[in-house]
Amino acid sequence: MELTNGELLTAAEEAGFAALVTADRNIRHQQNLSRRHVALVVLSTNAWQVLRNNGGLIADAVNRVQPGSYEEVGFRAPGLPEP
């Protein structure tokens, strides 16, 4: 089954999710979060080799967000300072 972004957010809310983690950086501009109960945590990449080493940053962001809020999690490239 394929869902649009709005349908996905609604399904997440109906299932009781507090946050949705995605790498879709455009979702914030496509959806009005002000009436949503689910928060968005948007990752700067979906590359597994980056994500598997940064689970703590992702978990911290999920713990910080409030209903209807949005937070981006950026990851530094090797050899560069934190974003």
HUVENJO-V233954 format. One line per field, one symbol per residue. psi: psi as a letter, one per 20 degrees, with the letter a starting at -180 (. if undefined). A space follows every 10 residues. Layout:
psi->???
//
This chain:
psi->ppqrgghggg ggghijphqp prjniihhii qoihjqiqqp opqiqjoghg ghjkhggggg ghhhqrpjrp pqoqpqqpiq rq.
//
